[in-house]
Amino acid sequence: MIQNLKFNEKGLVPAIVQDADNGEVLMLGYMNEESLRRTLSSGEVWFYSRSRKELWHKGETSGNRLMVTELWQDCDRDTILAKARPLGPVCHTGNRTCFFEQLTKGDLK
Amino acid sequence: MIQNLKFNEKGLVPAIVQDADNGEVLMLGYMNEESLRRTLSSGEVWFYSRSRKELWHKGETSGNRLMVTELWQDCDRDTILAKARPLGPVCHTGNRTCFFEQLTKGDLK
């Protein structure tokens, strides 16, 4: 099944992380095949860091790991949705979610 | 503000669509600057279709448009989260969400 996923030209798929308990969208990261395998086998979210160009066990340093409850692929098999319980703030800014800046019509200018 | 978004080398950012009422993650699409402008000004979700290489007013044909309630950018300014009320099934398969296929440890084989 994993082989059927459509990784992009860089070998990655975007992976949305949603809080399994309150439904809040927490972040979007990228997974390569190996990080997806590790996520499935360990039950914790692993990404591939595009900046560091290496596997990234989310929360390994901070302790704020993401405990997966469910993993889904979309109809096109080119996006992952991970429902997870975060052990702490997901964002490096200390926010619970990375989506804390709202865009409004005023931003059109 | 829009100019500060980090569009990728193709001029796109991924945009997560979440049901504004029940929190369900519905789909992930891609926006270029113009589709983001149209989304903000019209209050309905516009994407950029990577396959058709054109602006894509989601639901224009099917009628299943996405009425935006809130738009957020993430901490890195390279991902959008659109909270929206869908006027019908979001997925081209007729499913309410594009994420209807679960991945489990069995998919590791």
Backbone of each chain as ProteinMPNN parsed JSONL, in Angstrom:
{"seq_chain_A": "MIQNLKFNEKGLVPAIVQDADNGEVLMLGYMNEESLRRTLSSGEVWFYSRSRKELWHKGETSGNRLMVTELWQDCDRDTILAKARPLGPVCHTGNRTCFFEQLTKGDLK", "coords_chain_A": {"N_chain_A": [[0.825, -1.219, 0.0], [1.874, 1.259, 0.877], [3.739, 1.666, -1.086], [2.118, 2.437, -3.138], [1.567, 5.059, -2.74], [1.714, 8.425, -3.913], [4.495, 9.858, -4.04], [6.112, 13.01, -4.304], [8.256, 14.738, -6.72], [10.42, 15.045, -5.162], [10.341, 12.923, -3.559], [8.529, 13.061, -1.486], [5.545, 13.387, 0.564], [2.986, 15.648, 1.572], [2.004, 15.917, 4.979], [-0.616, 16.229, 7.075], [-1.17, 17.178, 10.4], [-3.489, 16.49, 12.835], [-5.139, 17.274, 15.849], [-6.131, 14.604, 17.751], [-8.043, 14.668, 19.689], [-9.391, 17.225, 20.01], [-9.702, 18.046, 17.406], [-8.315, 20.135, 16.272], [-6.275, 21.566, 13.736], [-2.894, 21.082, 13.598], [-0.288, 21.23, 12.416], [1.626, 21.14, 9.328], [3.662, 18.812, 7.815], [6.316, 17.081, 6.049], [6.596, 13.846, 4.648], [8.801, 11.2, 3.772], [9.139, 7.942, 2.242], [10.409, 6.346, 4.165], [10.021, 7.778, 6.571], [7.285, 7.601, 6.775], [6.997, 4.842, 7.085], [8.279, 4.541, 9.56], [6.557, 6.049, 11.143], [4.191, 4.552, 10.989], [5.08, 2.127, 12.116], [6.061, 2.799, 14.64], [4.114, 4.346, 15.856], [4.417, 6.963, 16.432], [4.815, 10.318, 15.184], [6.898, 10.724, 12.443], [8.767, 12.847, 10.401], [10.177, 14.078, 7.273], [12.756, 16.256, 7.241], [12.901, 19.054, 5.3], [14.674, 21.175, 5.306], [16.871, 20.375, 6.844], [17.391, 18.082, 5.589], [16.997, 15.402, 6.452], [15.749, 12.531, 8.295], [13.178, 13.134, 10.656], [12.26, 12.905, 13.799], [9.552, 13.955, 15.184], [9.506, 16.078, 17.929], [11.518, 14.825, 19.275], [13.677, 16.153, 20.432], [12.451, 18.215, 21.978], [10.631, 16.783, 23.409], [8.014, 16.958, 22.891], [6.386, 14.95, 21.502], [4.354, 13.337, 18.948], [1.679, 11.344, 19.283], [0.365, 8.913, 17.414], [-3.003, 8.291, 16.513], [-4.642, 7.636, 14.382], [-4.083, 7.067, 10.886], [-4.416, 8.385, 7.675], [-4.857, 8.236, 4.108], [-5.339, 10.343, 1.241], [-7.794, 10.588, -1.443], [-6.367, 10.835, -3.803], [-4.013, 9.747, -3.105], [-1.799, 11.268, -2.437], [-1.46, 12.766, -0.216], [-1.203, 12.82, 3.332], [-3.049, 12.288, 6.323], [-2.608, 12.656, 9.654], [-3.945, 11.731, 12.641], [-3.445, 12.659, 15.898], [-2.18, 12.593, 19.301], [-0.781, 15.241, 20.863], [2.132, 15.595, 22.889], [2.793, 17.986, 23.926], [3.174, 21.537, 23.203], [2.955, 21.966, 19.712], [4.125, 23.715, 17.948], [7.179, 25.439, 17.135], [7.268, 27.916, 18.178], [6.053, 27.747, 20.546], [3.389, 27.797, 20.541], [0.234, 26.067, 20.6], [-0.694, 25.197, 18.165], [0.583, 25.449, 14.79], [-0.82, 27.143, 13.226], [-1.576, 30.103, 13.809], [-1.787, 32.627, 12.905], [-3.953, 34.794, 11.482], [-5.396, 35.368, 8.255], [-6.821, 38.052, 6.522], [-9.196, 40.046, 4.625], [-7.917, 42.465, 4.682], [-5.301, 41.852, 4.266], [-4.94, 41.774, 1.611], [-3.988, 44.059, 0.521]], "CA_chain_A": [[0.0, 0.0, 0.0], [2.736, 2.432, 0.968], [4.363, 1.833, -2.404], [1.142, 3.057, -4.048], [1.476, 6.494, -2.491], [2.365, 9.229, -4.946], [5.482, 10.804, -3.523], [6.419, 14.005, -5.339], [9.553, 14.582, -7.396], [11.461, 14.996, -4.128], [10.116, 11.721, -2.748], [7.806, 13.467, -0.279], [4.117, 13.729, 0.568], [2.612, 16.48, 2.715], [1.289, 15.192, 6.036], [-1.343, 17.118, 7.985], [-1.355, 16.622, 11.745], [-4.695, 17.005, 13.489], [-5.307, 16.82, 17.227], [-7.122, 13.525, 17.759], [-9.085, 14.892, 20.692], [-10.233, 18.399, 19.774], [-9.869, 18.296, 15.971], [-7.512, 21.271, 15.824], [-5.176, 21.283, 12.812], [-1.719, 21.507, 14.361], [0.854, 21.561, 11.56], [1.818, 20.335, 8.135], [5.056, 18.45, 7.581], [6.492, 16.242, 4.859], [7.113, 12.499, 4.921], [9.251, 10.319, 2.697], [8.651, 6.591, 2.523], [10.973, 5.839, 5.417], [9.375, 8.407, 7.735], [5.943, 7.024, 6.862], [7.169, 3.508, 7.678], [8.58, 4.676, 10.995], [5.336, 6.535, 11.789], [3.271, 3.413, 11.112], [5.561, 1.057, 12.989], [6.321, 3.275, 16.013], [2.956, 5.007, 16.449], [4.743, 8.373, 16.663], [5.002, 10.967, 13.89], [8.215, 11.008, 11.882], [8.75, 13.605, 9.148], [11.481, 14.297, 6.644], [13.031, 17.691, 7.305], [13.38, 19.549, 4.0], [15.809, 22.084, 5.504], [18.039, 19.615, 7.327], [17.559, 16.93, 4.685], [17.158, 14.173, 7.229], [14.569, 12.064, 9.015], [12.905, 14.036, 11.767], [11.314, 12.377, 14.777], [8.957, 15.169, 15.759], [9.462, 16.12, 19.394], [12.603, 14.04, 19.876], [14.46, 17.058, 21.284], [11.595, 18.959, 22.913], [9.766, 15.885, 24.177], [6.632, 17.137, 22.44], [6.127, 13.989, 20.431], [2.977, 13.226, 18.465], [1.27, 9.947, 19.383], [-0.628, 8.707, 16.349], [-4.176, 7.446, 16.774], [-5.112, 7.152, 13.072], [-3.368, 7.596, 9.728], [-5.274, 8.294, 6.5], [-4.373, 8.797, 2.846], [-6.47, 10.943, 0.534], [-8.275, 9.882, -2.636], [-5.298, 10.869, -4.813], [-2.837, 9.103, -2.507], [-0.633, 12.153, -2.423], [-1.47, 13.526, 1.038], [-1.447, 12.021, 4.542], [-3.634, 12.942, 7.49], [-2.293, 11.939, 10.89], [-4.616, 12.185, 13.862], [-2.455, 12.362, 16.933], [-2.227, 13.291, 20.592], [0.512, 15.891, 21.1], [2.567, 15.573, 24.293], [3.092, 19.371, 24.309], [2.953, 22.452, 22.079], [3.513, 21.439, 18.474], [4.863, 24.746, 17.207], [8.461, 25.82, 17.729], [7.055, 29.197, 18.864], [5.413, 27.477, 21.83], [1.939, 27.73, 20.352], [-0.354, 24.726, 20.524], [-0.77, 24.899, 16.737], [1.359, 26.354, 13.934], [-1.746, 28.054, 12.523], [-2.041, 31.085, 14.784], [-1.849, 33.958, 12.289], [-5.103, 34.823, 10.587], [-5.36, 36.215, 7.057], [-8.122, 38.675, 6.274], [-9.223, 40.868, 3.41], [-6.934, 43.536, 4.837], [-3.986, 41.385, 3.797], [-4.913, 41.844, 0.147], [-3.274, 45.282, 0.091]], "C_chain_A": [[0.862, 1.274, 0.0], [3.4, 2.724, -0.376], [3.421, 2.53, -3.393], [0.982, 4.554, -3.824], [2.233, 7.258, -3.574], [3.275, 10.262, -4.284], [5.834, 11.771, -4.641], [7.837, 13.819, -5.877], [10.711, 14.592, -6.404], [11.293, 13.781, -3.217], [9.319, 11.985, -1.488], [6.295, 13.563, -0.509], [3.865, 14.659, 1.752], [1.79, 15.663, 3.705], [0.702, 16.206, 7.02], [-1.437, 16.437, 9.34], [-2.538, 17.319, 12.408], [-4.784, 16.434, 14.899], [-6.448, 15.807, 17.292], [-8.275, 13.808, 18.713], [-9.979, 16.08, 20.377], [-10.354, 18.78, 18.296], [-9.056, 19.456, 15.43], [-6.42, 20.827, 14.837], [-3.917, 21.898, 13.405], [-0.555, 21.952, 13.498], [0.775, 20.771, 10.269], [3.311, 20.082, 7.992], [5.132, 17.6, 6.327], [7.092, 14.905, 5.269], [7.687, 11.889, 3.65], [8.823, 8.895, 3.067], [9.154, 6.079, 3.864], [10.313, 6.482, 6.637], [7.948, 7.896, 7.894], [6.003, 5.629, 7.484], [7.416, 3.6, 9.177], [7.359, 5.15, 11.77], [4.374, 5.375, 12.022], [3.773, 2.396, 12.138], [5.733, 1.52, 14.436], [5.087, 3.868, 16.683], [3.241, 6.439, 16.859], [5.08, 9.005, 15.32], [6.485, 11.209, 13.595], [8.014, 11.78, 10.584], [10.097, 13.458, 8.463], [11.691, 15.806, 6.639], [13.633, 18.162, 5.984], [14.587, 20.46, 4.18], [17.055, 21.312, 5.941], [18.342, 18.4, 6.469], [17.848, 15.644, 5.451], [15.844, 13.776, 7.878], [14.429, 12.875, 10.293], [11.838, 13.407, 12.656], [10.747, 13.563, 15.542], [8.909, 15.086, 17.285], [10.599, 15.362, 20.065], [13.433, 14.899, 20.833], [13.596, 17.692, 22.372], [10.803, 18.033, 23.838], [8.316, 15.952, 23.731], [6.326, 16.241, 21.246], [4.646, 13.914, 20.102], [2.603, 11.746, 18.418], [0.095, 9.694, 18.431], [-1.799, 7.84, 16.822], [-4.713, 6.852, 15.467], [-4.282, 7.813, 11.982], [-4.242, 7.355, 8.498], [-4.531, 8.793, 5.272], [-5.577, 9.397, 2.127], [-6.742, 10.174, -0.766], [-7.215, 9.834, -3.733], [-4.02, 10.176, -4.341], [-1.592, 9.968, -2.559], [-0.623, 13.079, -1.21], [-1.824, 12.584, 2.183], [-2.134, 12.898, 5.584], [-3.331, 12.073, 8.7], [-3.116, 12.543, 12.023], [-3.739, 11.734, 15.014], [-2.737, 13.12, 18.221], [-0.86, 13.903, 20.837], [0.87, 15.873, 22.585], [2.922, 16.974, 24.803], [2.829, 20.255, 23.116], [3.648, 21.929, 20.822], [4.448, 22.447, 17.806], [6.151, 25.136, 17.928], [8.37, 27.168, 18.442], [6.451, 28.995, 20.251], [3.9, 27.45, 21.734], [1.495, 26.273, 20.24], [-0.403, 24.25, 19.082], [0.112, 25.874, 15.971], [0.466, 27.374, 13.215], [-2.337, 29.06, 13.504], [-2.069, 32.494, 14.213], [-2.956, 33.97, 11.241], [-4.87, 35.756, 9.398], [-6.757, 36.776, 6.831], [-8.042, 39.477, 4.988], [-8.213, 42.003, 3.462], [-5.556, 43.164, 4.339], [-3.866, 41.4, 2.281], [-4.089, 43.034, -0.337], [-1.778, 45.041, 0.014]], "O_chain_A": [[0.621, 2.216, -0.754], [3.595, 3.88, -0.751], [3.871, 3.138, -4.364], [0.34, 5.241, -4.619], [3.256, 6.798, -4.082], [2.866, 11.39, -4.009], [5.852, 11.384, -5.81], [8.525, 12.86, -5.528], [11.832, 14.206, -6.737], [12.012, 13.629, -2.229], [9.412, 11.226, -0.522], [5.836, 13.789, -1.628], [4.459, 14.485, 2.816], [0.982, 14.821, 3.313], [1.426, 16.935, 7.699], [-1.751, 15.249, 9.419], [-2.587, 18.543, 12.526], [-4.534, 15.248, 15.112], [-7.585, 16.114, 16.934], [-9.361, 13.249, 18.56], [-11.202, 15.968, 20.465], [-11.044, 19.745, 17.97], [-9.108, 19.733, 14.232], [-5.728, 19.837, 15.074], [-3.877, 23.096, 13.682], [0.1, 22.946, 13.809], [-0.033, 19.853, 10.132], [4.12, 21.008, 8.039], [4.136, 17.419, 5.626], [7.977, 14.84, 6.122], [7.116, 12.047, 2.571], [8.203, 8.688, 4.111], [8.407, 5.449, 4.613], [10.071, 5.803, 7.634], [7.454, 7.771, 9.015], [5.162, 5.276, 8.311], [6.846, 2.844, 9.963], [7.131, 4.726, 12.903], [3.812, 5.228, 13.108], [2.993, 1.868, 12.932], [5.571, 0.725, 15.361], [4.997, 3.901, 17.91], [2.435, 7.069, 17.543], [5.57, 8.326, 14.417], [7.211, 11.81, 14.387], [7.179, 11.406, 9.761], [11.019, 12.823, 8.973], [10.878, 16.546, 6.085], [14.72, 17.736, 5.593], [15.444, 20.518, 3.299], [18.157, 21.573, 5.46], [19.393, 17.771, 6.595], [18.79, 14.909, 5.153], [14.931, 14.593, 7.997], [15.415, 13.251, 10.927], [10.659, 13.381, 12.304], [11.393, 14.104, 16.439], [8.346, 14.15, 17.853], [10.64, 15.266, 21.292], [13.841, 14.442, 21.901], [13.97, 17.702, 23.544], [10.36, 18.442, 24.911], [7.49, 15.129, 24.125], [6.048, 16.709, 20.143], [3.797, 14.366, 20.871], [3.144, 10.988, 17.612], [-1.011, 10.198, 18.629], [-1.606, 6.796, 17.445], [-5.18, 5.714, 15.441], [-3.837, 8.953, 12.12], [-4.749, 6.251, 8.3], [-3.674, 9.671, 5.376], [-6.713, 8.998, 2.382], [-6.019, 9.245, -1.127], [-7.177, 8.881, -4.512], [-3.061, 10.042, -5.101], [-0.476, 9.469, -2.705], [0.126, 14.055, -1.173], [-2.636, 11.672, 2.027], [-1.841, 14.087, 5.711], [-3.737, 10.913, 8.769], [-2.992, 13.73, 12.324], [-3.341, 10.571, 15.091], [-3.43, 14.137, 18.233], [0.121, 13.178, 21.004], [0.013, 16.108, 23.437], [3.305, 17.139, 25.961], [2.311, 19.781, 22.106], [4.801, 21.5, 20.876], [5.437, 22.07, 17.178], [6.212, 25.161, 19.157], [9.26, 27.533, 19.209], [6.347, 29.937, 21.036], [3.208, 27.127, 22.7], [2.256, 25.389, 19.848], [-0.187, 23.073, 18.794], [0.366, 26.986, 16.432], [0.961, 28.355, 12.661], [-3.463, 28.891, 13.974], [-2.34, 33.452, 14.937], [-2.899, 33.249, 10.246], [-4.228, 36.798, 9.527], [-7.751, 36.058, 6.936], [-6.993, 39.579, 4.353], [-7.712, 42.453, 2.431], [-4.739, 44.03, 4.026], [-2.812, 41.076, 1.732], [-3.56, 43.028, -1.449], [-1.023, 45.951, -0.328]]}, "seq_chain_B": "MIQNLKFNEKGLVPAIVQDADNGEVLMLGYMNEESLRRTLSSGEVWFYSRSRKELWHKGETSGNRLMVTELWQDCDRDTILAKARPLGPVCHTGNRTCFFEQLTKGDLK", "coords_chain_B": {"N_chain_B": [[0.946, 41.481, 3.296], [0.248, 39.039, 2.045], [2.251, 38.906, 0.178], [4.332, 38.169, 1.748], [4.134, 35.491, 2.112], [5.544, 32.244, 1.718], [5.807, 31.043, -1.16], [6.3, 28.03, -2.998], [8.871, 26.659, -5.253], [7.351, 26.41, -7.452], [5.583, 28.379, -7.226], [3.52, 27.953, -5.458], [1.481, 27.269, -2.519], [0.635, 24.751, -0.129], [-2.767, 24.159, 0.787], [-4.834, 23.498, 3.361], [-8.089, 22.28, 3.807], [-10.585, 22.603, 6.143], [-13.533, 21.484, 7.699], [-15.638, 23.924, 8.877], [-17.581, 23.592, 10.762], [-17.709, 20.911, 11.902], [-15.049, 20.268, 12.18], [-13.773, 18.368, 10.651], [-11.111, 17.303, 8.544], [-10.998, 18.028, 5.211], [-9.794, 18.162, 2.623], [-6.707, 18.618, 0.748], [-5.367, 21.198, -1.098], [-3.712, 23.25, -3.593], [-2.546, 26.585, -3.64], [-1.882, 29.43, -5.643], [-0.579, 32.817, -5.714], [-2.617, 34.361, -6.893], [-4.919, 32.725, -6.627], [-5.146, 32.693, -3.904], [-5.647, 35.376, -3.413], [-8.156, 35.604, -4.671], [-9.612, 33.861, -3.088], [-9.589, 35.175, -0.62], [-10.882, 37.572, -1.329], [-13.351, 36.787, -2.394], [-14.458, 35.029, -0.582], [-14.846, 32.4, -1.064], [-13.35, 29.188, -1.704], [-10.572, 29.145, -3.794], [-8.369, 27.301, -5.8], [-5.146, 26.418, -7.257], [-4.947, 24.445, -9.98], [-2.797, 21.823, -10.311], [-2.639, 19.83, -12.225], [-4.229, 20.687, -14.382], [-3.113, 23.097, -14.721], [-4.198, 25.659, -14.138], [-6.253, 28.297, -12.71], [-8.572, 27.331, -10.216], [-11.727, 27.257, -9.309], [-13.038, 25.912, -6.691], [-15.637, 23.603, -6.826], [-17.054, 24.901, -8.765], [-18.104, 23.658, -11.033], [-19.483, 21.393, -9.965], [-21.052, 22.564, -8.06], [-20.533, 22.249, -5.447], [-19.29, 24.225, -3.654], [-16.882, 25.87, -1.492], [-17.365, 27.623, 1.309], [-15.694, 30.099, 2.824], [-14.853, 30.535, 6.236], [-12.78, 31.21, 7.941], [-9.335, 32.082, 7.469], [-6.038, 30.979, 7.724], [-2.495, 31.341, 8.211], [0.523, 29.428, 8.557], [3.216, 29.207, 11.022], [5.593, 29.232, 9.6], [4.812, 30.443, 7.334], [4.283, 29.045, 5.009], [2.184, 27.419, 4.537], [-1.357, 27.117, 4.224], [-4.384, 27.3, 6.088], [-7.679, 26.729, 5.58], [-10.735, 27.324, 6.956], [-13.921, 26.201, 6.347], [-17.327, 26.114, 5.065], [-18.663, 23.457, 3.451], [-20.641, 23.161, 0.497], [-21.506, 20.766, -0.343], [-20.518, 17.318, -0.969], [-17.007, 17.139, -0.743], [-15.088, 15.607, -2.007], [-14.153, 14.206, -5.185], [-15.016, 11.648, -5.47], [-17.398, 11.539, -4.279], [-17.4, 11.29, -1.62], [-17.591, 12.777, 1.654], [-15.239, 13.753, 2.671], [-11.847, 13.842, 1.419], [-10.182, 12.157, 2.713], [-10.541, 9.143, 3.244], [-9.458, 6.673, 3.29], [-7.881, 4.454, 5.293], [-4.622, 4.016, 6.72], [-2.701, 1.373, 7.962], [-0.666, -0.653, 10.183], [-0.529, -2.975, 8.737], [-0.163, -2.134, 6.162], [2.489, -1.833, 5.851], [3.746, -3.953, 4.763]], "CA_chain_B": [[1.021, 40.206, 4.017], [0.252, 37.922, 1.096], [3.569, 38.888, -0.449], [5.281, 37.549, 2.676], [3.993, 34.037, 2.098], [6.646, 31.568, 1.023], [5.357, 30.14, -2.211], [7.417, 27.146, -3.363], [9.539, 26.963, -6.524], [6.311, 26.45, -8.486], [4.683, 29.496, -6.92], [2.341, 27.408, -4.772], [1.504, 26.823, -1.119], [-0.448, 23.825, 0.176], [-3.875, 24.746, 1.545], [-5.678, 22.487, 4.015], [-9.469, 22.717, 4.021], [-11.197, 21.96, 7.31], [-14.951, 21.824, 7.891], [-15.73, 24.933, 9.942], [-18.573, 23.203, 11.766], [-17.402, 19.698, 12.666], [-13.605, 20.113, 12.337], [-13.227, 17.32, 9.775], [-10.203, 17.734, 7.485], [-11.719, 17.631, 4.003], [-8.905, 17.977, 1.467], [-5.577, 19.52, 0.622], [-5.158, 21.689, -2.458], [-2.589, 24.177, -3.699], [-2.911, 27.938, -4.053], [-0.865, 30.413, -6.009], [-0.956, 34.11, -5.132], [-3.9, 34.813, -7.424], [-6.028, 31.969, -6.035], [-5.286, 33.156, -2.525], [-6.341, 36.671, -3.489], [-9.572, 35.375, -4.984], [-10.225, 33.23, -1.91], [-9.79, 36.225, 0.383], [-11.837, 38.608, -1.748], [-14.678, 36.232, -2.691], [-14.99, 34.234, 0.519], [-14.96, 31.0, -1.487], [-12.007, 28.654, -1.925], [-9.975, 28.989, -5.118], [-7.061, 26.644, -5.819], [-4.498, 26.344, -8.562], [-4.902, 23.034, -10.358], [-1.472, 21.463, -10.818], [-2.769, 18.995, -13.428], [-4.758, 21.487, -15.501], [-2.302, 24.317, -14.791], [-5.063, 26.847, -14.22], [-7.004, 28.617, -11.504], [-9.618, 26.326, -10.02], [-12.744, 27.653, -8.342], [-13.519, 24.619, -6.194], [-17.098, 23.448, -6.825], [-17.707, 25.718, -9.792], [-18.883, 22.747, -11.884], [-20.374, 20.53, -9.177], [-21.88, 23.346, -7.143], [-20.073, 21.999, -4.085], [-18.29, 25.231, -3.327], [-16.399, 25.914, -0.108], [-17.572, 28.976, 1.81], [-14.65, 30.312, 3.838], [-15.17, 31.261, 7.461], [-11.513, 31.757, 8.454], [-8.135, 31.7, 6.728], [-4.868, 31.096, 8.602], [-1.194, 30.922, 7.693], [1.271, 28.805, 9.652], [4.349, 29.955, 11.566], [6.612, 29.357, 8.547], [4.181, 31.14, 6.209], [4.332, 28.258, 3.768], [0.987, 26.567, 4.477], [-2.617, 27.812, 4.517], [-5.5, 26.512, 6.617], [-8.965, 27.372, 5.307], [-11.921, 26.736, 7.579], [-14.972, 26.506, 5.374], [-18.552, 25.312, 5.054], [-18.845, 22.886, 2.116], [-22.042, 23.106, 0.061], [-21.781, 19.387, -0.742], [-19.329, 16.477, -0.798], [-15.8, 17.796, -1.243], [-14.285, 14.696, -2.821], [-14.717, 13.858, -6.493], [-15.604, 10.31, -5.353], [-18.7, 11.676, -3.626], [-17.215, 11.266, -0.172], [-17.618, 14.082, 2.334], [-13.841, 14.155, 2.779], [-10.931, 13.068, 0.574], [-9.411, 11.249, 3.569], [-11.452, 8.055, 3.63], [-8.734, 5.399, 3.263], [-6.989, 4.417, 6.444], [-3.366, 3.271, 6.633], [-2.422, 0.679, 9.21], [0.608, -1.386, 10.167], [-0.61, -3.986, 7.675], [0.287, -1.529, 4.899], [3.954, -1.792, 5.833], [4.279, -5.086, 3.966]], "C_chain_B": [[1.104, 39.022, 3.054], [1.619, 37.785, 0.445], [4.604, 38.195, 0.439], [5.166, 36.026, 2.732], [5.132, 33.426, 1.298], [6.071, 30.559, 0.038], [6.56, 29.284, -2.624], [7.951, 27.479, -4.754], [8.552, 26.975, -7.691], [5.302, 27.571, -8.237], [3.442, 29.075, -6.156], [2.57, 27.222, -3.271], [0.392, 25.79, -0.946], [-1.499, 24.504, 1.042], [-4.776, 23.621, 2.049], [-7.08, 23.061, 4.142], [-10.075, 21.888, 5.145], [-12.64, 22.413, 7.428], [-15.085, 22.745, 9.102], [-16.664, 24.489, 11.059], [-18.162, 21.981, 12.587], [-15.894, 19.415, 12.777], [-12.977, 19.064, 11.444], [-12.271, 17.924, 8.745], [-10.736, 17.162, 6.18], [-10.812, 17.33, 2.817], [-7.685, 18.849, 1.617], [-5.439, 19.904, -0.844], [-3.968, 22.627, -2.471], [-3.084, 25.523, -4.197], [-1.687, 28.674, -4.566], [-1.342, 31.776, -5.478], [-2.332, 34.556, -5.614], [-5.074, 34.037, -6.818], [-6.234, 32.365, -4.575], [-6.002, 34.507, -2.485], [-7.836, 36.49, -3.748], [-10.31, 34.745, -3.809], [-10.542, 34.298, -0.864], [-10.883, 37.205, -0.048], [-13.24, 38.048, -1.957], [-15.308, 35.506, -1.511], [-15.296, 32.794, 0.125], [-13.568, 30.503, -1.866], [-11.683, 28.536, -3.417], [-8.621, 28.311, -4.944], [-6.374, 26.947, -7.142], [-4.384, 24.859, -8.873], [-3.544, 22.715, -10.971], [-1.565, 20.619, -12.09], [-3.253, 19.822, -14.612], [-3.972, 22.783, -15.703], [-3.165, 25.557, -14.988], [-5.738, 27.087, -12.88], [-8.217, 27.705, -11.436], [-10.547, 26.82, -8.905], [-13.427, 26.373, -7.868], [-15.055, 24.596, -6.165], [-17.812, 24.23, -7.9], [-18.593, 24.847, -10.697], [-19.921, 21.978, -11.078], [-21.361, 21.311, -8.323], [-21.434, 23.199, -5.695], [-18.949, 22.948, -3.704], [-17.966, 25.215, -1.833], [-16.468, 27.358, 0.379], [-16.656, 29.214, 3.013], [-15.188, 31.051, 5.063], [-13.92, 31.91, 8.061], [-10.364, 31.245, 7.597], [-6.928, 31.961, 7.631], [-3.605, 30.745, 7.83], [-0.43, 30.302, 8.864], [2.505, 29.635, 9.99], [5.455, 30.172, 10.524], [6.102, 30.113, 7.32], [4.302, 30.364, 4.898], [3.186, 27.248, 3.673], [-0.231, 27.399, 4.887], [-3.599, 26.821, 5.134], [-6.779, 27.307, 6.359], [-10.05, 26.628, 6.064], [-13.096, 27.161, 6.719], [-16.193, 25.629, 5.58], [-18.743, 24.783, 3.636], [-20.326, 22.826, 1.755], [-22.441, 21.705, -0.398], [-20.527, 18.571, -0.528], [-18.116, 17.137, -1.442], [-15.054, 16.909, -2.242], [-14.975, 14.352, -4.143], [-15.324, 12.455, -6.503], [-17.005, 10.361, -4.746], [-18.607, 11.59, -2.114], [-17.196, 12.69, 0.396], [-16.202, 14.644, 2.441], [-12.987, 13.312, 1.835], [-10.148, 12.038, 1.392], [-10.317, 10.129, 4.079], [-10.775, 6.691, 3.56], [-7.689, 5.378, 4.361], [-5.734, 3.591, 6.153], [-3.103, 2.628, 7.99], [-1.068, -0.026, 9.1], [0.63, -2.435, 9.07], [-0.132, -3.459, 6.332], [1.805, -1.445, 4.798], [4.534, -2.89, 4.951], [4.383, -4.712, 2.5]], "O_chain_B": [[1.926, 38.122, 3.228], [2.085, 36.674, 0.192], [5.619, 37.697, -0.047], [6.007, 35.357, 3.331], [5.619, 34.011, 0.331], [5.877, 29.386, 0.359], [7.698, 29.753, -2.604], [7.535, 28.464, -5.363], [8.858, 27.475, -8.774], [4.301, 27.692, -8.943], [2.421, 29.762, -6.199], [3.7, 27.041, -2.817], [-0.676, 25.927, -1.542], [-1.179, 25.313, 1.913], [-5.393, 22.896, 1.268], [-7.241, 24.213, 4.545], [-10.079, 20.657, 5.109], [-12.937, 23.598, 7.272], [-14.693, 22.386, 10.212], [-16.547, 24.966, 12.188], [-18.25, 21.997, 13.815], [-15.5, 18.429, 13.4], [-11.76, 18.885, 11.473], [-12.586, 18.947, 8.137], [-10.906, 15.949, 6.054], [-11.032, 16.361, 2.091], [-7.623, 19.71, 2.494], [-5.4, 19.042, -1.721], [-3.287, 22.78, -1.457], [-3.942, 25.589, -5.077], [-0.597, 28.563, -4.005], [-2.402, 31.86, -4.858], [-3.127, 35.072, -4.828], [-6.114, 34.627, -6.525], [-7.359, 32.371, -4.076], [-6.855, 34.746, -1.63], [-8.67, 37.143, -3.121], [-11.477, 35.047, -3.56], [-11.634, 34.317, -0.295], [-11.709, 37.619, 0.766], [-14.223, 38.752, -1.724], [-16.529, 35.376, -1.433], [-15.927, 32.056, 0.882], [-12.713, 31.281, -2.292], [-12.416, 27.915, -4.187], [-7.83, 28.678, -4.076], [-6.917, 27.622, -8.016], [-3.787, 24.104, -8.106], [-3.179, 23.259, -12.012], [-0.676, 20.679, -12.939], [-2.745, 19.673, -15.723], [-4.134, 23.474, -16.708], [-2.913, 26.385, -15.863], [-5.79, 26.202, -12.026], [-8.811, 27.353, -12.456], [-10.196, 26.801, -7.725], [-14.285, 25.822, -8.558], [-15.687, 25.46, -5.557], [-19.042, 24.231, -7.954], [-19.692, 25.252, -11.076], [-21.091, 21.917, -11.454], [-22.39, 20.777, -7.911], [-21.895, 23.931, -4.819], [-17.814, 22.534, -3.465], [-18.685, 24.624, -1.029], [-15.715, 28.212, -0.087], [-16.825, 28.61, 4.072], [-15.885, 32.058, 4.941], [-13.982, 33.007, 8.615], [-10.406, 30.134, 7.07], [-6.811, 33.031, 8.229], [-3.645, 29.941, 6.9], [-0.703, 30.612, 10.023], [2.8, 30.632, 9.331], [6.165, 31.176, 10.566], [6.858, 30.388, 6.389], [4.408, 30.951, 3.821], [3.211, 26.341, 2.842], [-0.154, 28.259, 5.765], [-3.64, 25.652, 4.751], [-6.939, 28.42, 6.86], [-10.261, 25.436, 5.842], [-13.248, 28.34, 6.4], [-16.119, 24.556, 6.178], [-18.961, 25.565, 2.711], [-21.165, 22.487, 2.59], [-23.584, 21.483, -0.797], [-19.557, 19.075, 0.04], [-18.199, 17.637, -2.564], [-14.463, 17.402, -3.203], [-16.197, 14.224, -4.215], [-16.06, 12.102, -7.425], [-17.71, 9.353, -4.706], [-19.596, 11.788, -1.408], [-16.84, 13.654, -0.282], [-15.99, 15.851, 2.319], [-13.364, 12.192, 1.49], [-9.52, 11.145, 0.824], [-10.796, 10.173, 5.212], [-11.428, 5.664, 3.747], [-6.745, 6.168, 4.366], [-5.786, 2.596, 5.431], [-3.263, 3.263, 9.033], [-0.418, 0.006, 8.055], [1.691, -2.75, 8.531], [0.259, -4.235, 5.461], [2.341, -1.031, 3.77], [5.656, -2.782, 4.456], [4.806, -5.53, 1.683]]}, "name": "protein", "num_of_chains": 2, "seq": "MIQNLKFNEKGLVPAIVQDADNGEVLMLGYMNEESLRRTLSSGEVWFYSRSRKELWHKGETSGNRLMVTELWQDCDRDTILAKARPLGPVCHTGNRTCFFEQLTKGDLKMIQNLKFNEKGLVPAIVQDADNGEVLMLGYMNEESLRRTLSSGEVWFYSRSRKELWHKGETSGNRLMVTELWQDCDRDTILAKARPLGPVCHTGNRTCFFEQLTKGDLK"}
